[in-house]
Amino acid sequence: MRNDNRGRPIHDLVMMSGEFAKELRKYCDWFTGIPDSALKNTQANLENFHFSSRENHAVAMAFGSRMAGGKPCILIQNSGLGLAIDAILGTFTLYNQGVLIVVSNRGELEWEEIQHHDWGKITINLIDTLGWSLIDFEKEVSSGIVRASDLAFNENRVTVLLVHRGNLDE
């Protein structure tokens, strides 16, 4: 842990957003997601990024990409998983297709917005309960991106790459 520019505790910086985007582009060719402060610099560095107004719409768009032979990546925050779960189960899981989902794990830190705290407590257990592959970016860094893409696109698994606040430059 370290402190951000406001003196608040935040997770360790493990990669700059531009480099993170470059690594994702090595393994994914189509990107979508919802605007998110923790992922905004990454989203800005991704060509072929398509903003969506809702997480379930992003899932539908990514599924279309996958059905067309693409390797999609969805970038959302953990609170958006609630809305996206049914869409993921009804598309990627039902049709045994893989997708890489980069999830910013909001609400883990005491100072974060109150509406995120419940999600910060349940995200990891929820992903485990759903049977999705989970990779902690803070622990695995670049090798985690490689492993996540392999699980998503070679093993056809719904795979979450969990990014903690501070792991990327915001």
N, C-alpha and C positions, 0 to 999 in steps of 0.2 A: 504494500500500500504506500501511497505518497499523498501529497496535498495538491489540490488544483490551485489555480491563480487566486481563488477566493479563500484559501486556507482550509478547504473542506477535504476530508479523506476521500480518496479515489483510488481505483485499482491501478496497478503499474501499467505504464505505457509500454507496449510490446512491439508496436509497428505503426508507422505513419500511414494515414489513410490512403495516400497516393500509392504507396507500396502494396497495401492490402488490396486495393482495386486491381493493381497490376497482377498480383498473384491470383485473384479470382478470375481474371480474364484468361489466364492460362488454361483453366479447366471448365469455364462456363462461357457460353456465347450469347446469352440473352438474360437481361436483368429487369426486375420490376420490384416495386415496393412502395411503401408509404413514407412521406417525409418524416424524418426522425433526427433529433438534434445529435444523437450519438453516432449516427451513420451518415449525416449530411455530407461530410467531406469525402467519404467513400463514394456515395451516390454521384457526386459531382465529377468524380474521376472515372466513371464507367460509361464507355460508349455503349450504345444500344440499351440504355436504361429507360424504362417506361414507367413513369409515375402512375400510381393508381390511387383512387379516392378511398378505397376500402381494402382490407386484407383479403377478403374472400374474392374480390375482383382480381386482385393480384394473383391469387392461386389459379383462378380460371385462365387468366392470360398465360401464366407460366405453363399450365397444362397444355394449352394450345401449342405453345412452343415445343414442348416435349413430344407431342403427337406428330409434329412436323419434323422431328429428328433433332431438335435442339437440346442443349444442356442448360436449362434455366436455373437461375438463382433468384430467390426472393429475399429481400432485405426488409425486416420488420422489427418492431419491438415486442417484447414478451406479452404485453397487454393485448396485442393484436392476435395472438394465438387463439384466444377464445372465439373470436369471430371466424378465424381461418380453419379451425379444426374440422368442422363438418365438410367444408369444401375440399380439404386435403384428403379426408377419408373417402369422400365420394368421387374423387378423381384419381390422384396418384396411388393411394392405397388400393382402391377397388380394381384399378387396371394394372397393378403391380409395376408402377413406373417410379423412377427415382427423381428426387429433386433436392437441391441444396438450399437450405433456408438459413440465412444469417439472422440471428436473433440478438438484439441488444437486451441484456438482462437488467431491466430497470427495476428500481425499488429495493435493491439489496442494501443500499447505503442510507443511513438514517436521515440525511438531509434532503433526499430526493422527494419529489412531490408525493403527497399522501396517497393519491389515487394509484400509485404504482407499488406501494408497500405490499399489498396482498399478493400481487404477481411476483414480486421479488422473493416471496416465501415459497411459492408453489411451483414455479416454472420448471425446475429440474425434475421434481417428482411427477409433474404432469407429463413431461416428455417421456420419462421412463414408463409411466403407466400406459401411454399410447403405443409403446413398443418401438418408438422411433430411435434411430441412432443419434447419440449425443456426443459431441466433441467440444471440449472446453478450449477455446482459442488461447486463453491466457496460459494454459499449461503446455499446449502443443505448438502454438505459433504456426509457422509455415508448414511444418509436417502435418498439422491438424487440417489445413486447407487441402493438402494432397489426399489425406485419408478420407476427409469428408466427401471430396469429389469422387473418389474411388467407390465409396459406399453408395453414393447417390447414382452414379452413372454406369458403374460396372456391376454392382450388385442390386441395382434398382430399389434402393431403400430411401425412404424419407429420412433425410439427415439434417440435423440442426447443428450449426456451428455457433456456439454461444459466446458472445462478446460481452465483456463486463464494462461498465462505465469507466473510462480512462484507458482501456486497452488500446484505443485508437485516439489520435488527436481529434478533438472536437472543435 
